[in-house]
Amino acid sequence: MLFPIRYLQEFEPLGTAGGLYHFRDQIRCGNPDYFFVLNGDVCADFPLIEMLEFHKTHREKQQAIVMATEARPFPLSQK
């Protein structure tokens, strides 16, 4: 399954709700049925296709999936 990916960059921290509000016209451009909001400072392997399929099979309910991360220092070298 292919879907478009668009990167929208804040030039000052707006918070999640502030970013959604600020970019609302760009997010709604093209009248998408679904969209994901991901923070760009987090590296992760989210199962986006599976998440979208789950949402499609449960359309009668509003859904939000929240995944937490843990800040850990990145090892520059391994001994």
N, C-alpha and C positions, 0 to 999 in steps of 0.2 A: 504494500500500500504506500503510495506516495502522497505527501501533502506539503504545501509550501511552508517554508520557515522564514520568518522575518525577525531581524534583530532590531530592537529599539533601545537606544542608549540615553540614559539620563545624564545631564551635565551637572546636576547637583542631586544629592540623595533626596528622594521624594517618598520613600517608604513604598510598600506594596500597593496600598490603596491609592496613594498619591500618584504612583506611576500608572496605574490603571486609568485613573481619571485624566491625567495629562495626555496619555496616548489613546484615549477612547476613540477618536475618529480614525486613527490608523488601525486600531484593533478591529473596528467594525467595518472597515473598508472591504468591499467585496461581499459583505453580508455573510460571514462565516457561520456555520452551524455550531462549531466547537472551536475552542482555543485553549492553549496551555500557557501558563505564566511560569517561567523559570528564572531564577536569579542567575546572572552570568558569572558570579564569583564562586560558584559551586561546580565541581566536576563530579558527574554522576552518570550512571547508566540506567536511566529510567525506562521502564517498559511502556513507552508511549503508545504503541500500537495496541497492546493488551489493555491499557487504561482506556483508550478510546473505544475499543470494542465493548468493554464492560459498560461504559457510559451509554453506548447505543442500545444495549439490551435492557437497560434500566432507565429509559428516557422519561418515564412518568415522574421521576424524582429529581430534585435539584441535587447536584453533587459537587463536592469539593474534595480533593485528595491532598492531604498535607503530609509531606515527608520531611522529617527533621534530619539535620546533619550534625556531626560532631567536629569541631575545629581541632585539627591535629597538625603539628608541624610536619612539613614534608621532609623526609630524610634526603639530604643532598648526596650522601654517599653511604654505602652499606659496608660494614666491616665483616 
